[in-house]
C-alpha cells in the first residue's frame, strides 16, 4: 500500500509541474485524477488524506 501511495504522490508531483507549466486547464486533470484515486482506495477500504 505504501508503494502505491508513493507512486500516486510521484504522479501528482509530475501533474503539478505540468500544471504550473501548462496553465489552469491541467489542474482540472489533476483534481479528476485525485478523485479517481480516492474512489479506488475507498473501494479497497483504505483512506487517503
Secondary structure, 3 states (H helix, E strand, C coil): CHHHHHHHHHHHHHHHHHHHHHCCHHHHHHHHHHHHHHHHHHHCCCCCC
